[in-house]
Amino acid sequence: MATLTDLVHFTTTSTSSGHVLFPATNCHGLPSSTSSTFLNSRNFFPSSPTRRRDRLNCSRLKFRCSVSTITPPIKGVAPDGGQSELDCVIVGAGISGLCIAQALATKHPDVAQNVIVTEAKDRVGGNIITVERDGFLWEEGPNSFQPSDPMLTMVVDSGLENDLVLGDPNAPRFVLWGGKLRPVPSKLADLPFFDLMSFAGKLRAGFGALGLRPPPPGHEESVEEFVRRNLGDEVFERLIEPFCSGVYAGDPSTLSMKAAFGKVWKLEQNGGSIIGGTFKAIRERNNSPKPPRDPRLPKPKGQTVGSFKKGLTMLPEAISTRLGSKVKLSWKLSSIVKLDGGGYSLAYETPDGLVSLQTKTVVMTVPSYVASGLLRPLSAVAADALSKFYYPPVAAVSVSYPKKAIRPDRLIDGELKGFGQLHPRSQGVETLGTIYSSSLFPNRAPPGRILLLNYIGGATNTGILSKTKSQLVEAVDRDLRKMLINPNANDPLALGVRVWPQAIPQFLIGHLDILNATKIALSDGGIQGMFLGGNYVSGVALGRCVEGAYEVAAEVNDFLSRYLYK
Ligand SMILES: Cc1cc2nc3c(=O)[nH]c(=O)nc-3n(C[C@H](O)[C@H](O)[C@H](O)COP(=O)(O)OP(=O)(O)OC[C@H]3O[C@@H](n4cnc5c(N)ncnc54)[C@H](O)[C@@H]3O)c2cc1C
């Protein structure tokens, strides 16, 4: 889960004016908006004739797992004598699913041996999409990750340590306030001097952090309530509100502090105040020495963000290459049947027709609204709970300007320096924020040009769904000319516009309770060996998906170790 520190690193979007000539819809040959329409499992429960076809298809594919049979296998053993039953099927080859498979292979190789990852699309990566063309390299989903140790472990285990690129930790991050881009303090020593907040606002934040503020109200607080109470209105309006847009594209009045920024929430719970909790956490860390750090891991210098030489897509592709034939693309899970003797039968739509297989465990890393449909025949209560999570739309709009189009006052030593900028909703711009992609990582744009990745939309602006791609580029360009780009500059080159109709799960008030209710419903219904993963469970940041993957892999390993028929 993202922390307030994460917020500073993990960001966002922007927009601009009607000066843009977006050549044509999809003029650059980009894929059109993602679609998230999945079929309800009930519609695809295979009938007997279909099952006969499954068997033929499976044998043609030389697939190792068992085909489904009309009579469920006894005690979870496949009809061919148990050779073909899988230990685990991971559904979804986004970062969560792939990392769970890699974590099983690297951390638990003895137990989970027959594992496959199935993916509905014809490519791996889920939300991660990197495009390279005409000397530009841009991201159409996430733009970077925090190089935490679990993430770096995944990078090293994928053989990508030499491809890792890290941003300059000293590069500034900006927030738009009062028509001006103002740097965000990056270290404690900056706090007294940064001009994003007034002296009175800083004092209020300092006293509040020390504990001079109203006590917790006794109900689950929104991010807005928590921050206004603990740190005051200015911290909320000028720092946290834009950061909520940056992480969740969310509305801080409905996001849950406990669910969305649990590490900060816990500081007050554990230490009586944010600073008290920080000191307590430091003391506890010092008292319980950490295990030695894996010497293979690179050491980032300071707080920064990472990617790869050829973009984020390198990670899912590297993991997929390592997994080889264990990754099944264009395999869309259409139904799940719980077998009487234990385990599950899964039915897939594949390019070769319907295929079914049997497995001891299933890990669902599909979005919750897909999991809801698939799990409904097994547990209506779990399905209802899963249908409650909300994913607002976000568009990722990549544009390029010549360097000379940047306003002179935005240049440092003649360059556009920094991670990017965030825009509070109160500041009269539609774009959520802008990543300075060509400043952050090398080789993202040809010489003389800058590449800006803008995010627009989110929980407070779902109207983006009715805009054309040209209109989205125009909106971004219009906003950028207010503070970053010379108002008289030529139209930008519009590189990629990808609309994510259901982009990022919102960790709203009640999120953890709903998640818990889902797990209880599965457990009470005897749906054992069915694990939930993915960003609505682990947290939305890529780093949290990776940490969540290690956790789920350990749970699967634990279950399989105890599995009666192992
Ligand atoms: C626009 C945008 C910007 C973001 N920016 C950042 C950022 O800068 N940094 C950061 O850390 N995070 C960022 N995030 C969040 C992060 O990208 C996601 O949380 C993460 O990629 C989710 O990975 P996942 O594997 O959990 O889910 P997904 O990527 O959604 O993967 C789920 C997979 O399941 C597949 N699937 C669905 N249905 C079926 C089915 N029936 N059968 C088989 N497969 C199925 C899907 O095709 C998909 O590949 C951003 C997200 C978005 C959308």
The ligand as a Tripos MOL2 file, in Angstrom:
@<TRIPOS>MOLECULE
LIG
   53    58     1     0     0
SMALL
NO_CHARGES

@<TRIPOS>ATOM
      1 C1         -3.1940    4.7730  -15.5560 C.3       1 LIG1
      2 C2         -2.5030    4.1030  -14.4090 C.ar      1 LIG1
      3 C3         -1.3490    4.6670  -13.8620 C.ar      1 LIG1
      4 C4         -0.6930    4.0440  -12.7940 C.ar      1 LIG1
      5 N1          0.4950    4.5790  -12.3310 N.ar      1 LIG1
      6 C5          1.2210    3.8800  -11.4360 C.ar      1 LIG1
      7 C6          2.5570    4.2710  -11.1390 C.ar      1 LIG1
      8 O1          3.1190    5.1970  -11.7180 O.2       1 LIG1
      9 N2          3.2390    3.5540  -10.2000 N.ar      1 LIG1
     10 C7          2.6920    2.4790   -9.5740 C.ar      1 LIG1
     11 O2          3.3540    1.9030   -8.7080 O.2       1 LIG1
     12 N3          1.4350    2.0440   -9.8860 N.ar      1 LIG1
     13 C8          0.7070    2.7080  -10.8110 C.ar      1 LIG1
     14 N4         -0.5340    2.2610  -11.1840 N.ar      1 LIG1
     15 C9         -1.1080    1.0860  -10.5000 C.3       1 LIG1
     16 C10        -0.5330   -0.2320  -11.0310 C.3       1 LIG1
     17 O3         -0.2270   -0.1280  -12.3860 O.3       1 LIG1
     18 C11        -1.5500   -1.3500  -10.8460 C.3       1 LIG1
     19 O4         -2.0170   -1.3720   -9.5150 O.3       1 LIG1
     20 C12        -0.9500   -2.7190  -11.1710 C.3       1 LIG1
     21 O5         -0.3550   -2.7200  -12.4580 O.3       1 LIG1
     22 C13        -2.0390   -3.7750  -11.0790 C.3       1 LIG1
     23 O6         -1.5140   -5.0420  -11.4100 O.3       1 LIG1
     24 P1         -2.3850   -6.3530  -11.2000 P.3       1 LIG1
     25 O7         -1.6080   -7.4790  -11.7320 O.co2     1 LIG1
     26 O8         -2.8500   -6.4180   -9.7880 O.co2     1 LIG1
     27 O9         -3.6990   -6.1150  -12.0770 O.3       1 LIG1
     28 P2         -3.8500   -5.9810  -13.6480 P.3       1 LIG1
     29 O10        -2.6930   -5.2720  -14.2200 O.co2     1 LIG1
     30 O11        -5.2040   -5.4010  -13.8610 O.co2     1 LIG1
     31 O12        -3.8210   -7.5010  -14.1770 O.3       1 LIG1
     32 C14        -4.9500   -8.3420  -14.1450 C.3       1 LIG1
     33 C15        -4.8790   -9.2300  -15.3680 C.3       1 LIG1
     34 O13        -5.9720  -10.1520  -15.3270 O.3       1 LIG1
     35 C16        -6.3640  -10.3730  -16.6690 C.3       1 LIG1
     36 N5         -7.7190  -10.9450  -16.7050 N.ar      1 LIG1
     37 C17        -8.8830  -10.3100  -16.4940 C.ar      1 LIG1
     38 N6         -9.9080  -11.1690  -16.6350 N.ar      1 LIG1
     39 C18        -9.3860  -12.3810  -16.9000 C.ar      1 LIG1
     40 C19        -9.9370  -13.6720  -17.1290 C.ar      1 LIG1
     41 N7        -11.2640  -13.8930  -17.1110 N.pl3     1 LIG1
     42 N8         -9.0990  -14.7160  -17.3920 N.ar      1 LIG1
     43 C20        -7.7470  -14.5320  -17.4050 C.ar      1 LIG1
     44 N9         -7.1810  -13.3150  -17.2100 N.ar      1 LIG1
     45 C21        -7.9850  -12.2570  -16.9450 C.ar      1 LIG1
     46 C22        -6.2840   -9.0020  -17.2910 C.3       1 LIG1
     47 O14        -6.2650   -9.0450  -18.7070 O.3       1 LIG1
     48 C23        -4.9960   -8.4760  -16.6810 C.3       1 LIG1
     49 O15        -3.8830   -8.7490  -17.4950 O.3       1 LIG1
     50 C24        -1.2170    2.8560  -12.2500 C.ar      1 LIG1
     51 C25        -2.3780    2.2790  -12.7970 C.ar      1 LIG1
     52 C26        -3.0030    2.8820  -13.8690 C.ar      1 LIG1
     53 C27        -4.2310    2.2410  -14.4890 C.3       1 LIG1
@<TRIPOS>BOND
     1     1     2 1
     2     2     3 ar
     3     2    52 ar
     4     3     4 ar
     5     4     5 ar
     6     4    50 ar
     7     5     6 ar
     8     6     7 ar
     9     6    13 1
    10     7     8 2
    11     7     9 ar
    12     9    10 ar
    13    10    11 2
    14    10    12 ar
    15    12    13 ar
    16    13    14 ar
    17    14    15 1
    18    14    50 ar
    19    15    16 1
    20    16    17 1
    21    16    18 1
    22    18    19 1
    23    18    20 1
    24    20    21 1
    25    20    22 1
    26    22    23 1
    27    23    24 1
    28    24    25 2
    29    24    26 1
    30    24    27 1
    31    27    28 1
    32    28    29 2
    33    28    30 1
    34    28    31 1
    35    31    32 1
    36    32    33 1
    37    33    34 1
    38    33    48 1
    39    34    35 1
    40    35    36 1
    41    35    46 1
    42    36    37 ar
    43    36    45 ar
    44    37    38 ar
    45    38    39 ar
    46    39    40 ar
    47    39    45 ar
    48    40    41 1
    49    40    42 ar
    50    42    43 ar
    51    43    44 ar
    52    44    45 ar
    53    46    47 1
    54    46    48 1
    55    48    49 1
    56    50    51 ar
    57    51    52 ar
    58    52    53 1
@<TRIPOS>SUBSTRUCTURE
     1 LIG1         1 GROUP 0 **** ****
